[in-house]
Amino acid sequence: MSENLTTLSALAEPNRLYIVELLRDGPLTVGEIAGSSPSWN
């Protein structure tokens, strides 16, 4: 139970959730992830 709570707590942070959503379609490099959000540039 504690592990699920930790995972859900991490995904509550918007940037982490965004990264997980990006990776649903397959692996990306760090550069691809960093370049995908205008607020990170």
C-alpha positions, 0 to 999 in steps of 0.5 A, a space after each residue: 500500500 505504501 508503494 502505491 501511495 508513494 507512486 501516486 504522490 509523485 504523479 501528483 506533481 505536474 511535471 512528473 505526470 507530464 513526463 510519464 504521459 510523454 513516455 507512454 508512447 515509447 522511450 525518449 532521450 532526456 533532450 527530447 523530454 526537456 525540449 518538449 515543454 516550453 516552460 523548461 526551455 
